[in-house]
Amino acid sequence: MIETTPRERIEVLVDAPLAPRLAELAETAGITGHTLLRTESGRGRHGEWSEDLLSGATAKYVFLTIASPERADAFLKALVPLLESHGLVVLRSTVDVIRPDRF
């Protein structure tokens, strides 16, 4: 059996213009890597939305990162001031990784 180590997976649905700020906050928390996943559309509390392909003004990403519990805590704490003002959707889950030195 392969040895695994628990780490924290954080996913944040974020408006595209705010994504670089999340990358800065993650780096400040000691998180060295992330992935941005482009989204197309969705539905939430305020109804349906979809990306405006002409201007990109409504583009959203899923900011995905995996980190140690301590770094995840620091990153999430830094996100608190942005939760309401930017309507962030934040998910945190524990995952098992095979190469813990990378996270």
Residue pairs with C-beta under 8 A, 6 or more apart in sequence:
2 98
3 98
4 96
4 97
4 98
5 96
5 97
5 100
6 94
6 95
6 96
6 97
7 66
7 67
7 68
7 69
7 94
7 95
7 96
7 97
7 100
7 103
8 66
8 67
8 68
8 69
8 71
8 72
8 92
8 93
8 94
8 95
9 64
9 65
9 66
9 91
9 92
9 93
9 94
9 95
10 63
10 64
10 65
10 66
10 67
10 72
10 75
10 76
10 90
10 91
10 92
11 62
11 63
11 64
11 90
11 91
12 22
12 62
12 63
12 79
12 88
12 89
12 90
12 91
13 39
13 42
13 60
13 61
13 62
13 88
13 89
13 90
14 22
14 60
14 61
14 62
14 63
14 86
14 88
15 58
15 59
15 60
15 86
15 87
16 56
16 59
16 60
16 61
18 82
18 86
19 36
19 61
19 63
21 82
22 34
22 63
22 79
23 34
23 63
25 75
25 78
25 79
26 34
26 63
26 65
26 67
26 75
28 74
28 78
29 67
29 71
29 72
29 74
29 75
29 78
30 67
30 70
30 71
30 74
31 65
31 67
31 71
31 72
31 75
33 65
33 66
33 102
33 103
34 63
34 64
34 65
35 63
35 64
35 65
36 61
36 62
36 63
36 64
37 61
37 62
37 64
38 59
38 61
39 51
39 59
39 60
39 61
39 62
40 50
40 51
41 48
41 49
41 50
41 51
42 48
42 49
42 50
42 60
43 49
44 89
49 58
49 60
50 58
51 58
51 59
51 60
52 58
52 59
65 75
66 95
66 97
66 103
67 75
67 103
68 103
72 92
76 90
76 92
79 88
79 90
82 88
83 90
97 103
